[in-house]
Amino acid sequence: MEMTNAKRPAIAELPRAPKVLIVEDDLTQEPIWSYILGKVDPRLAYDWVTSESAAEQMIERSTAENRHYDLIISDIFLAGIETGLDLWSRYHSQLHGKIILASGLEYIDVLTNMGKDRGTTPAYLRKPLVPHECIETIYGMLCLR
């Protein structure tokens, strides 16, 4: 069941709009992510990159400018040689777990591919994306910030 913004505690009470980084090499996914993020909070701003290396640059830049991302959502399979699992492995501690992985893989397959990091599990959204599940997961993660 999808909660409407009116039924939720307001993210708008926070001092600034949430900022999200989407790491996804399939640009056809942008309209669905835009819809989902707009439903979470119409003020939400997001950046979009297509590779793990570009995501690292954006994270480092935002950290240097003290404009941290409130959440990162990453596909697992990305352009380039690094994956969303690599991104999660490098940054989940620094970002206090504020990374959601998304993929068509079964969650157990994601855990199997995590290797040494298996002791800490990421939030996960299965593709094809189900908007109400995404909205609730993202909303919950942002409320914990």
N, C-alpha and C positions, 0 to 999 in steps of 0.2 A: 504494500500500500504506500503510495507516494504522499508524503506530507507536503502541504503547501507552505510557502514562506510565512503565512499568517499564523500557522500553528506552531512554528518553531520559535525557540528563543532567538532573538535577532542577532545575526552576525553583525548587523549594522551598528550595534552598540560598541563595537571595537573602534579604536581610534583611527584606523585606516582600513581601506578596502583590502580584502585578501589578494595576495599575489601568488600566482601558480605558474610553474614551468611545465609545459607539455613537451615530452621527448617522443616524437613519433615520425617515422619516415614516410608513412602513407598519408599524403596530404588530402586524400579524399575523406579522411577521418575528421578534418577540421570542422565541418558544419555540425557534426554530432557532438563533438567536444564543446564547441561554442554554445550550443543549445543547453547541454548539461551544466556547464559552468554558469551560464546565465540564470538557470533555475536555482542553483545553489545560492547565488547572491548576484543581483544585477550589477553591483559595483565591482565585482571581481575582475581583476586584470590578469591577463596571461601572456606569456611569451611562448613561442613555438620554435623548436629546433628539431633537426632530423637525425642527429648523431650523438653518440655518447661524448665525443670530444667537444662538440659545440655546447652540449649541456654543461660539461665541466667548466668551459670558459664563462658561461652565463652565471653559474653558481659562484665561481671565484670573483667575477666582477661584482655581482650583487653583494657578496660578502665584503669586498673591499669598500664598497659604497655604503655599507651598513643598511642595505635595502634587501634584506634576506627574503627568500621565497618562503611562503607559509606552507607550501606543499609542492612536491614534484610528482608528476604522473608520467611514467615511462613505459613504452612498449618494451618487450624483451629483445626482439630482433630488430636491429636498427641498421641504418646505412653505416658502412665502415666496419672495422674488425672488432670493436668493442660492443658490448651488449648492455641492455638495461640491467642485467644482473651485475655486470661490472660496475655500473654507476651506483647501484644500490650498495654493493659491497664497499665501495670507496666512501660513500657519503651517509649511510644510514645512521651512524653514530653521531656524526657532526650535526645532522639535521634532526636528531632525536626521533628517528623513525618516520619522518614526514615524507615518505616516498611510497607511492602506490605503483605496483607493477601491473601491466595489462598485457594479455596475450591470449591466443587461441589454445594454448597448452592447458592440459589438466593441471590443477594446482599441485598434485603429487609429482608431476614431471618437473615443475618449477623447483620444488624442494629438492628433488634428486639432482638437478643441475646446479644447485647452490653450493654443493661441496662443503668446504670448511665453515661457511657461514650459516649452515643449516640450523644452528642453535637459536638463531633469531629469525623469525619469519616475517616477511613483508606483508603489508596489505595487498590484496590481489583482486583485480577485476578481470573476468573472463570475457573474451571476445567470441562471438559478436556482443557488443556492449548492450546492456539492458539499461536504458536511461534511469529508471527509478532506483535501481540498485546502485548505479554510479553516483547519483545525486545524494543518496543517503550515506554512502561510504565517504564521499568527499566532504559532505557537510560535517559528518562526525569527526573526521580528521581535522578539519579547520576549527571546530569547537574546542579541540584539545590544545590548540596553539597557545 
